[in-house]
Every structure is written in C-alpha cells, then in structure tokens.
C-alpha cells in the first residue's frame, strides 16, 4: 500500500529526536521526523484530528478546490496533513534551513506535487504575498510560542484570505475576541472565532472571515 511504502522511505530519512504521523487521508500513518530545531513544536495528533474534523464538516466538499498557506511549517505536520486529506494546493513557509530541507525531502519522497516549500521569513513573505495580491482559502498559524509572531502576522493574513476564508491559530494561551482586537485594532478586523479547544499546554482556534 502507498502508506506502507512511504513509511519505509521516510523512516530512516535523517536524524531526528522523534517522529509524528499523518493522521488521515492518502498518506495516513506516514511518519514525519521532528528535527532538533529550537522552538519546533509539532501540532499533536489529536489536535490535528480535531482540526480536520472541523474543516471536513465546514469545507470538506470543497477541499479539491482549496489553497492553503502553512506559514510556520516546522515539521510540516499541518501542511502535509492538509494535502493528504485532499487540499489541492499547499504552500509551506519555513525559515530554519534544517527544517526546510526536511520538508523538501518529505515532499519529494511523497511525490507531493501539490506542495510548494519556500525557505523564507514568515512575516516578510506574508507581506510580500499580500502586496502581490495572493489569496488563500486556509491559513495555518502555528508559530514558536516564545515570540510574539501572531500580533505581527495576523493583520497581513487577513489580507491574504479569500472571502469566507479560514485561519487556524495555535498559541500557548486562549485567543479571545479581545485578543484579536489588540492584534488587529480598528475596523479592519473581520474575523470571528468559530471553534476552539485546548490539549495540554496548546490552545487551538479556528477563525472565519465574517460574511
């Protein structure tokens, strides 16, 4: 089976402290190695399962026409999961060279032509995408917790969303409407939190553009 071949191909692809696995779709159970990179914190399996249950309920019939931006890709857990489950185009952005090289390796091993891996600073490239008029149906924001990336990048991501687009946010504390107003003050804020959960120290949220 495809997933068994992928498991054999990727099981020895470089050193890593541990591995996680894609939880569903074409590449279900395929391992993703977690490189020893400061601040790298892959989304837990059960959180990804919950997130994609939400997404399937909300947009499942449209996955084949959706584009996704994984702005702090890290291990690629979210981006590879999205592509595995049928999202038609996934752009992964990762600044760390070691982590980015591993993303490219996994992409090639899987033959994942629908995935683009970009070695870039997330904040800078979000601005470049916005100025270029790029739009995405789904954006993943799972930055390192120790830096205040969300307040920097969320205002730009609003300009990157299609109408009724979705943003997924992971953080070390609950995101509230008040938090969003601090990050994106004024009338520009058109996001509402439609789902939220917590697993251990991880708070996760799904936001939607208001109609």
LUMDRENDO-540895 format. One record per residue (C-alpha): residue number from 1; y, x, z; residue in three letters. Coordinates in steps of 0.05 Angstrom, whole numbers, plus 5000, padded with zeros to 4 digits. Layout:
LUMDRENDO-540895
(rec NUM, (Y, X, Z), "ALA"),
...
This chain:
LUMDRENDO-540895
(rec 1, (5000, 5000, 5000), "UNK"),
(rec 2, (5072, 5022, 4988), "UNK"),
(rec 3, (5089, 5026, 5062), "UNK"),
(rec 4, (5028, 5070, 5076), "UNK"),
(rec 5, (5047, 5119, 5022), "UNK"),
(rec 6, (5118, 5122, 5048), "UNK"),
(rec 7, (5093, 5134, 5119), "UNK"),
(rec 8, (5053, 5194, 5094), "UNK"),
(rec 9, (5111, 5222, 5053), "UNK"),
(rec 10, (5162, 5217, 5108), "UNK"),
(rec 11, (5121, 5233, 5170), "UNK"),
(rec 12, (5129, 5308, 5161), "UNK"),
(rec 13, (5197, 5310, 5126), "UNK"),
(rec 14, (5235, 5358, 5170), "UNK"),
(rec 15, (5242, 5365, 5245), "UNK"),
(rec 16, (5269, 5311, 5290), "UNK"),
(rec 17, (5268, 5292, 5363), "UNK"),
(rec 18, (5234, 5225, 5350), "UNK"),
(rec 19, (5225, 5171, 5298), "UNK"),
(rec 20, (5241, 5098, 5289), "UNK"),
(rec 21, (5213, 5050, 5238), "UNK"),
(rec 22, (5240, 4999, 5188), "UNK"),
(rec 23, (5221, 4932, 5218), "UNK"),
(rec 24, (5215, 4887, 5156), "UNK"),
(rec 25, (5214, 4879, 5081), "UNK"),
(rec 26, (5188, 4924, 5026), "UNK"),
(rec 27, (5187, 4987, 5068), "UNK"),
(rec 28, (5165, 4955, 5133), "UNK"),
(rec 29, (5138, 5006, 5184), "UNK"),
(rec 30, (5165, 5065, 5144), "UNK"),
(rec 31, (5185, 5119, 5194), "UNK"),
(rec 32, (5256, 5146, 5197), "UNK"),
(rec 33, (5264, 5212, 5233), "UNK"),
(rec 34, (5322, 5218, 5282), "UNK"),
(rec 35, (5355, 5287, 5273), "UNK"),
(rec 36, (5382, 5324, 5333), "UNK"),
(rec 37, (5455, 5308, 5319), "UNK"),
(rec 38, (5507, 5297, 5374), "UNK"),
(rec 39, (5526, 5223, 5381), "UNK"),
(rec 40, (5469, 5199, 5336), "UNK"),
(rec 41, (5442, 5134, 5366), "UNK"),
(rec 42, (5398, 5092, 5320), "UNK"),
(rec 43, (5400, 5017, 5328), "UNK"),
(rec 44, (5339, 4996, 5368), "UNK"),
(rec 45, (5283, 4959, 5332), "UNK"),
(rec 46, (5291, 4894, 5370), "UNK"),
(rec 47, (5366, 4894, 5357), "UNK"),
(rec 48, (5354, 4903, 5282), "UNK"),
(rec 49, (5302, 4848, 5283), "UNK"),
(rec 50, (5352, 4801, 5316), "UNK"),
(rec 51, (5408, 4821, 5269), "UNK"),
(rec 52, (5367, 4809, 5207), "UNK"),
(rec 53, (5341, 4743, 5234), "UNK"),
(rec 54, (5415, 4723, 5239), "UNK"),
(rec 55, (5430, 4749, 5169), "UNK"),
(rec 56, (5369, 4716, 5138), "UNK"),
(rec 57, (5389, 4650, 5168), "UNK"),
(rec 58, (5461, 4656, 5145), "UNK"),
(rec 59, (5455, 4691, 5078), "UNK"),
(rec 60, (5381, 4701, 5063), "UNK"),
(rec 61, (5382, 4665, 4996), "UNK"),
(rec 62, (5439, 4710, 4972), "UNK"),
(rec 63, (5411, 4778, 4992), "UNK"),
(rec 64, (5395, 4795, 4920), "UNK"),
(rec 65, (5469, 4789, 4901), "UNK"),
(rec 66, (5499, 4823, 4963), "UNK"),
(rec 67, (5531, 4891, 4971), "UNK"),
(rec 68, (5531, 4927, 5038), "UNK"),
(rec 69, (5571, 4985, 5068), "UNK"),
(rec 70, (5538, 5024, 5124), "UNK"),
(rec 71, (5599, 5063, 5147), "UNK"),
(rec 72, (5569, 5106, 5203), "UNK"),
(rec 73, (5500, 5111, 5173), "UNK"),
(rec 74, (5468, 5163, 5220), "UNK"),
(rec 75, (5393, 5155, 5213), "UNK"),
(rec 76, (5403, 5101, 5160), "UNK"),
(rec 77, (5366, 5050, 5203), "UNK"),
(rec 78, (5413, 4993, 5185), "UNK"),
(rec 79, (5424, 5012, 5112), "UNK"),
(rec 80, (5351, 5024, 5096), "UNK"),
(rec 81, (5332, 4960, 5133), "UNK"),
(rec 82, (5382, 4922, 5091), "UNK"),
(rec 83, (5355, 4950, 5026), "UNK"),
(rec 84, (5283, 4939, 5049), "UNK"),
(rec 85, (5298, 4866, 5061), "UNK"),
(rec 86, (5329, 4854, 4993), "UNK"),
(rec 87, (5404, 4871, 4996), "UNK"),
(rec 88, (5418, 4891, 4925), "UNK"),
(rec 89, (5468, 4948, 4936), "UNK"),
(rec 90, (5476, 4992, 4998), "UNK"),
(rec 91, (5528, 5047, 5006), "UNK"),
(rec 92, (5515, 5095, 5064), "UNK"),
(rec 93, (5571, 5139, 5091), "UNK"),
(rec 94, (5555, 5197, 5138), "UNK"),
(rec 95, (5599, 5257, 5156), "UNK"),
(rec 96, (5547, 5301, 5190), "UNK"),
(rec 97, (5515, 5346, 5138), "UNK"),
(rec 98, (5447, 5348, 5171), "UNK"),
(rec 99, (5442, 5273, 5179), "UNK"),
(rec 100, (5469, 5262, 5108), "UNK"),
(rec 101, (5417, 5308, 5078), "UNK"),
(rec 102, (5362, 5269, 5113), "UNK"),
(rec 103, (5389, 5203, 5086), "UNK"),
(rec 104, (5387, 5231, 5016), "UNK"),
(rec 105, (5316, 5257, 5027), "UNK"),
(rec 106, (5292, 5189, 5051), "UNK"),
(rec 107, (5327, 5154, 4993), "UNK"),
(rec 108, (5292, 5199, 4943), "UNK"),
(rec 109, (5224, 5192, 4977), "UNK"),
(rec 110, (5230, 5116, 4975), "UNK"),
(rec 111, (5257, 5115, 4904), "UNK"),
(rec 112, (5314, 5072, 4930), "UNK"),
(rec 113, (5360, 5068, 4870), "UNK"),
(rec 114, (5400, 5012, 4902), "UNK"),
(rec 115, (5425, 5060, 4956), "UNK"),
(rec 116, (5483, 5108, 4949), "UNK"),
(rec 117, (5492, 5163, 5001), "UNK"),
(rec 118, (5562, 5191, 5010), "UNK"),
(rec 119, (5579, 5253, 5052), "UNK"),
(rec 120, (5647, 5233, 5078), "UNK"),
(rec 121, (5690, 5217, 5138), "UNK"),
(rec 122, (5683, 5142, 5153), "UNK"),
(rec 123, (5755, 5128, 5170), "UNK"),
(rec 124, (5782, 5165, 5109), "UNK"),
(rec 125, (5734, 5135, 5059), "UNK"),
(rec 126, (5746, 5064, 5086), "UNK"),
(rec 127, (5819, 5074, 5069), "UNK"),
(rec 128, (5802, 5101, 5001), "UNK"),
(rec 129, (5756, 5043, 4986), "UNK"),
(rec 130, (5810, 4993, 5008), "UNK"),
(rec 131, (5862, 5026, 4963), "UNK"),
(rec 132, (5813, 5025, 4905), "UNK"),
(rec 133, (5801, 4951, 4914), "UNK"),
(rec 134, (5727, 4957, 4932), "UNK"),
(rec 135, (5695, 4897, 4966), "UNK"),
(rec 136, (5631, 4888, 5005), "UNK"),
(rec 137, (5593, 4826, 5029), "UNK"),
(rec 138, (5567, 4860, 5092), "UNK"),
(rec 139, (5593, 4919, 5131), "UNK"),
(rec 140, (5556, 4955, 5187), "UNK"),
(rec 141, (5599, 4990, 5240), "UNK"),
(rec 142, (5556, 5029, 5289), "UNK"),
(rec 143, (5598, 5090, 5307), "UNK"),
(rec 144, (5587, 5141, 5363), "UNK"),
(rec 145, (5606, 5107, 5428), "UNK"),
(rec 146, (5646, 5165, 5456), "UNK"),
(rec 147, (5701, 5160, 5404), "UNK"),
(rec 148, (5749, 5103, 5390), "UNK"),
(rec 149, (5728, 5093, 5318), "UNK"),
(rec 150, (5726, 5017, 5318), "UNK"),
(rec 151, (5801, 5009, 5330), "UNK"),
(rec 152, (5814, 5057, 5273), "UNK"),
(rec 153, (5767, 5030, 5221), "UNK"),
(rec 154, (5764, 4955, 5233), "UNK"),
(rec 155, (5833, 4940, 5204), "UNK"),
(rec 156, (5813, 4975, 5140), "UNK"),
(rec 157, (5745, 4940, 5137), "UNK"),
(rec 158, (5779, 4872, 5137), "UNK"),
(rec 159, (5809, 4892, 5071), "UNK"),
(rec 160, (5741, 4912, 5045), "UNK"),
(rec 161, (5706, 4845, 5057), "UNK"),
(rec 162, (5693, 4793, 5005), "UNK"),
(rec 163, (5711, 4721, 5021), "UNK"),
(rec 164, (5665, 4698, 5077), "UNK"),
(rec 165, (5640, 4769, 5086), "UNK"),
(rec 166, (5605, 4793, 5149), "UNK"),
(rec 167, (5616, 4853, 5195), "UNK"),
(rec 168, (5565, 4877, 5245), "UNK"),
(rec 169, (5592, 4916, 5304), "UNK"),
(rec 170, (5554, 4957, 5356), "UNK"),
(rec 171, (5590, 4981, 5418), "UNK"),
(rec 172, (5579, 5003, 5490), "UNK"),
(rec 173, (5616, 4941, 5516), "UNK"),
(rec 174, (5624, 4869, 5495), "UNK"),
(rec 175, (5673, 4855, 5439), "UNK"),
(rec 176, (5715, 4793, 5451), "UNK"),
(rec 177, (5770, 4757, 5412), "UNK"),
(rec 178, (5819, 4792, 5458), "UNK"),
(rec 179, (5789, 4860, 5439), "UNK"),
(rec 180, (5796, 4842, 5365), "UNK"),
(rec 181, (5870, 4824, 5375), "UNK"),
(rec 182, (5882, 4893, 5406), "UNK"),
(rec 183, (5847, 4927, 5348), "UNK"),
(rec 184, (5879, 4885, 5294), "UNK"),
(rec 185, (5944, 4855, 5320), "UNK"),
(rec 186, (5984, 4801, 5284), "UNK"),
(rec 187, (5966, 4751, 5231), "UNK"),
(rec 188, (5922, 4800, 5192), "UNK"),
(rec 189, (5863, 4784, 5237), "UNK"),
(rec 190, (5817, 4735, 5201), "UNK"),
(rec 191, (5752, 4749, 5237), "UNK"),
(rec 192, (5712, 4707, 5285), "UNK"),
(rec 193, (5652, 4728, 5327), "UNK"),
(rec 194, (5595, 4682, 5307), "UNK"),
(rec 195, (5536, 4717, 5341), "UNK"),
(rec 196, (5529, 4767, 5398), "UNK"),
(rec 197, (5476, 4798, 5442), "UNK"),
(rec 198, (5460, 4856, 5488), "UNK"),
(rec 199, (5400, 4902, 5494), "UNK"),
(rec 200, (5404, 4954, 5549), "UNK"),
(rec 201, (5470, 4990, 5541), "UNK"),
(rec 202, (5481, 4965, 5470), "UNK"),
(rec 203, (5525, 4905, 5456), "UNK"),
(rec 204, (5519, 4879, 5385), "UNK"),
(rec 205, (5561, 4828, 5348), "UNK"),
(rec 206, (5564, 4792, 5281), "UNK"),
(rec 207, (5633, 4773, 5255), "UNK"),
(rec 208, (5652, 4730, 5196), "UNK"),
(rec 209, (5716, 4722, 5156), "UNK"),
(rec 210, (5748, 4655, 5172), "UNK"),
(rec 211, (5750, 4606, 5115), "UNK"),
